[in-house]
């Protein structure tokens, strides 16, 4: 449970209808397997101690008594095991029969949660046997032990902050007002669903959608364990379609009819962070809930959960293409509105032959096409200086011509040289003044051309550069509308590649592919034998690492130790631990010291769930201390 991770399992035993003793043995086999695997929450299906398909046998007292006896057997077997076990069975109370989830831990039955929604339609006729569960918890006695019994039960871990479990049963998920909604509002971060959902054509997809959407709507982990082999096939077939989701993402699911137990590492720390961010979550309804305390050992979970190296970039190619098209539309329509509002019919953009300015120009072209404006009203300005290489210069020119923009060249060498003379800068000293003097001269050129032409300067800088402060203050940092401000560097590359793959223009595709193959560089230092000498990722670190750090710090609220742990897993075999830690330190140092640049960003559209705009997602003081983050990083050494 270190860093908020807890291993959970959804298990489907092969049962025998109306044979609780056999079923208890099958449950214990699965329990032992899950325990050995390290699971600390293990969920079994609805009515699995008897079988869901007992029909009128549920009215036989001998079956009910045997189910209780076997529940005690399973409960005793949990003694000494550091896990929470949830098992389904029928329970009679005060002359009524209930479909119940029993929650067990360390030899004790912590509570019983009855099913609320009793289906009596289509193939279901539970209303013939079962009663709707009582909301207000009452006392139920088994072998002299008092057990809380009711829908409004939550199971709260006393030694692990943020871990609270609520239960619902099968149909409860499928209705308009599931009990899990109230559970989550009252603090449940994990929902266990004990189910017996039969298989019909197309139902699996709908079931998956329900579990995924419930976890997203409730910002929770959702463990769904469904009945499988061994249930009666008189009229129905059960596939054991187990699912585990977290905040809208299916993390694990069983192949139907396989009988496999599925495992996943839920991140309750991330869920708590997400709820804090929302602000609208947790408005408690006026309900009387009972919290049942329990404790489990807090230790480092052996992670099986995978973390993609590029969290901003979908791994699935089809989804990635859809995402790229959507982002290009957001950028283009954002700029379209700004042009319409200001009455600007001209755009000015500095092009370098690099990825960022390429993407900005492609977006601007799309915008002008949407506005029905001549692309010649886009003034693409190339401004060669001391670090410009032939390759990038030629690519910039080819790109502008191929897209039909107006190409303008302004050689700034003489202007920068005069400026250096005016301020006393030795042109042979290649320090920060040498670099930033060129960047600010370029911005001045663009702004003044825009003034002359009555147009807007389109910003090219991306979100990764802004996060690191890798921009010249009042240089490339400034524009009149920053179309790339919400796009991380790893995604910029895929957006340009998507454009190249789909543009159906061989000439345009060729130049875009060559730009994609060019090293990322600000080109502010002189080249060596015509080649780029100043490579950004050699100076500030790999952007794939920094984008990973940015996502898990800002979007997920991970502390440095947790970012480091997940990065080690994601980039295993790519970067060694020392390299990851080195650039993680760089990330935090630059992120905190460079906030002043983000505090005065130009307008630009948010495109994803992470943004650094001071008017939107990141209201951060420019002089915030990084002390506690740095101290945690030092402890990692």
Secondary structure by P-SEA (a helix, b strand, c coil): ccccbbbbbccccccccccaaaaaaaaaaaaaaaaaacccbbbbccccccccccccccccaaaaaaaaaaaaaaaaaaccccbbbbbbbbbbccccccbbbbbbccccccbbbbbccccccccccccccccccccbbbbbbcccbbbbbcccbbbbbcccccbbbbbbccccccccccaaaaaaaacccbbbbbcccccccaaaaaaaaaaaaaaaaacbbbbbbbbcccccccccccccbbbbbccccccccccccccbbbbbbbcaaaaaaaaaaacccccccccbbbbbbbbcccccccccbbbbccccccccaaaaaaaaaaaaaaaaaaaaaaaaaacccbbbbbbcccaaaaaaaaaaaaaaaaaccccccbbbbbbbcccccaaaaaaaaaaaaaaccbbbbbbaaaaaaaaaaaaccccccccaaaaaaaaaaaaaaaaaaaaaacbbbbbcccaaaaaaccccccccccccccccccccaaaaaaaaaaaaaccccaaaaaaaaaaaacccccccccccccccccccccccccaaaaaaaaaaaccccccaaaaaaaaaaaacccccaaaaaaaaaaaaaaaaaaccccccccbbbbcccccccccccccccccccaaaaaaaaaaac
